[in-house]
Amino acid sequence: MANTPLDKRSAAPADRIAAQLAFLTEACKLKSVLRATTLCDGSRRENSGEHSWHIALYALVLGDQAQADVNIDRVIRMLLIHDLVEIDAGDMPVHGTHDAAAQAQIEQIAARRIFGLLPPDQAQDFRALWDEFEAAETPDAIFAKSIDRVQPVIANLETGGGTWPAYGVTAAQLETRVGAKVARGAPALWSALKHRIDAWFAARASSLE
Amino acid sequence: MANTPLDKRSAAPADRIAAQLAFLTEACKLKSVLRATTLCDGSRRENSGEHSWHIALYALVLGDQAQADVNIDRVIRMLLIHDLVEIDAGDMPVHGTHDAAAQAQIEQIAARRIFGLLPPDQAQDFRALWDEFEAAETPDAIFAKSIDRVQPVIANLETGGGTWPAYGVTAAQLETRVGAKVARGAPALWSALKHRIDAWFAARASSLE
């Protein structure tokens, strides 16, 4: 992907750099895509650019929670590009109601346009990496998806439940929509969080009685 | 760094995960540290969290502009953690006036506290990587510094000069403070930008005549 062999690069170096910079300037727009989740201090909603940084850091720190066959550097590369399609397609909250098939189609068109700004060899490599992430079948993609799901849970726990009450999320929904995916890639991590999640729902239940 | 061998890990896995998550929650504060530079559309000032994502992506895309002995994955790891000290020390604009030695001391104390939240083996590894970045002597660190310097230049070019007029930056200052560092790690990249920078200063000079 990086350090592309010379023979795979386009002929004119100046054109290549121009295409790379055009892609990077377009990517800047991800900082203006807002997510449902807030910062850990609850001060404002998080954007998808800073979210992408945070979960790449999650992967670096929590890499020892992954299975032995996971390549953390590939996971980080995936996480750096995983949300770029949101520049065109927007962010869909995991607990929101939306047409998943229609959204997937919009994201496919977005991927073609955005990765298509890169020089052809890189466009192909980045697209393949994003497709691998989306398919969530390889060990690297499974771990990347775990990390992507776990960060909002922690943001919500840090802000007294965060967006869970607004979306009417139940412990059972959290287990199905989030827990199963986190546990698939990082079981010990989900166990550690499960204690905190159960405590939050138990406290909320008694406060509502 | 990630995938730490078992014998280097602390005894209790739950304590280890708790320390890792405490570090990651603390890291969230980097999203509230504002930089002098704006987003590429000029709509607001950029924060150091989203900046860290953007330059990690820069490294991934522009990796083929690096010397052959540069390991892009190590560069990306460096860039993901390079600004964490700003949580305590704040961001110092490259064109601002501040006491560099005093700032360096504050950053040393910040590094001890923030990386010290991690399990001991990771605290040591992350600190060593940050020290390497700061020293800017190895090929990986030299390229990482180039990338860190080049992104604000592009943000300024995209926003009609951005913060250059406010800081009274001249073409000569840009060449000394930024150009020399970018060219050290990525000469072709600086050449490509030099054309656009010269055009901007030439246009500004005629508009002020």
Chai-1 contact restraints between the chains, C-beta under 6 A:
chainA,res_idxA,chainB,res_idxB,connection_type,confidence,min_distance_angstrom,max_distance_angstrom,comment,restraint_id
A,A2,B,L60,contact,1.0,0.0,6.0,A-B,restraint_1
A,A2,B,G63,contact,1.0,0.0,6.0,A-B,restraint_2
A,A2,B,I72,contact,1.0,0.0,6.0,A-B,restraint_3
A,N3,B,G63,contact,1.0,0.0,6.0,A-B,restraint_4
A,N3,B,D64,contact,1.0,0.0,6.0,A-B,restraint_5
A,T4,B,D64,contact,1.0,0.0,6.0,A-B,restraint_6
A,P13,B,A188,contact,1.0,0.0,6.0,A-B,restraint_7
A,I17,B,A192,contact,1.0,0.0,6.0,A-B,restraint_8
A,Q20,B,V61,contact,1.0,0.0,6.0,A-B,restraint_9
A,Q20,B,L62,contact,1.0,0.0,6.0,A-B,restraint_10
A,L24,B,Y58,contact,1.0,0.0,6.0,A-B,restraint_11
A,L24,B,V61,contact,1.0,0.0,6.0,A-B,restraint_12
A,T25,B,C40,contact,1.0,0.0,6.0,A-B,restraint_13
A,T25,B,E158,contact,1.0,0.0,6.0,A-B,restraint_14
A,A27,B,L57,contact,1.0,0.0,6.0,A-B,restraint_15
A,C28,B,L39,contact,1.0,0.0,6.0,A-B,restraint_16
A,C28,B,C40,contact,1.0,0.0,6.0,A-B,restraint_17
A,K31,B,L39,contact,1.0,0.0,6.0,A-B,restraint_18
A,K31,B,E50,contact,1.0,0.0,6.0,A-B,restraint_19
A,L39,B,C28,contact,1.0,0.0,6.0,A-B,restraint_20
A,L39,B,K31,contact,1.0,0.0,6.0,A-B,restraint_21
A,C40,B,T25,contact,1.0,0.0,6.0,A-B,restraint_22
A,C40,B,C28,contact,1.0,0.0,6.0,A-B,restraint_23
A,G49,B,E50,contact,1.0,0.0,6.0,A-B,restraint_24
A,G49,B,W53,contact,1.0,0.0,6.0,A-B,restraint_25
A,E50,B,K31,contact,1.0,0.0,6.0,A-B,restraint_26
A,E50,B,G49,contact,1.0,0.0,6.0,A-B,restraint_27
A,E50,B,E50,contact,1.0,0.0,6.0,A-B,restraint_28
A,S52,B,W53,contact,1.0,0.0,6.0,A-B,restraint_29
A,W53,B,G49,contact,1.0,0.0,6.0,A-B,restraint_30
A,W53,B,S52,contact,1.0,0.0,6.0,A-B,restraint_31
A,W53,B,W53,contact,1.0,0.0,6.0,A-B,restraint_32
A,A56,B,L80,contact,1.0,0.0,6.0,A-B,restraint_33
A,L57,B,A27,contact,1.0,0.0,6.0,A-B,restraint_34
A,L57,B,L80,contact,1.0,0.0,6.0,A-B,restraint_35
A,Y58,B,L24,contact,1.0,0.0,6.0,A-B,restraint_36
A,L60,B,A2,contact,1.0,0.0,6.0,A-B,restraint_37
A,V61,B,Q20,contact,1.0,0.0,6.0,A-B,restraint_38
A,V61,B,L24,contact,1.0,0.0,6.0,A-B,restraint_39
A,L62,B,Q20,contact,1.0,0.0,6.0,A-B,restraint_40
A,G63,B,A2,contact,1.0,0.0,6.0,A-B,restraint_41
A,G63,B,N3,contact,1.0,0.0,6.0,A-B,restraint_42
A,D64,B,T4,contact,1.0,0.0,6.0,A-B,restraint_43
A,I72,B,A2,contact,1.0,0.0,6.0,A-B,restraint_44
A,D73,B,D73,contact,1.0,0.0,6.0,A-B,restraint_45
A,L80,B,A56,contact,1.0,0.0,6.0,A-B,restraint_46
A,L80,B,L57,contact,1.0,0.0,6.0,A-B,restraint_47
A,E158,B,T25,contact,1.0,0.0,6.0,A-B,restraint_48
A,A188,B,P13,contact,1.0,0.0,6.0,A-B,restraint_49
A,A192,B,I17,contact,1.0,0.0,6.0,A-B,restraint_50
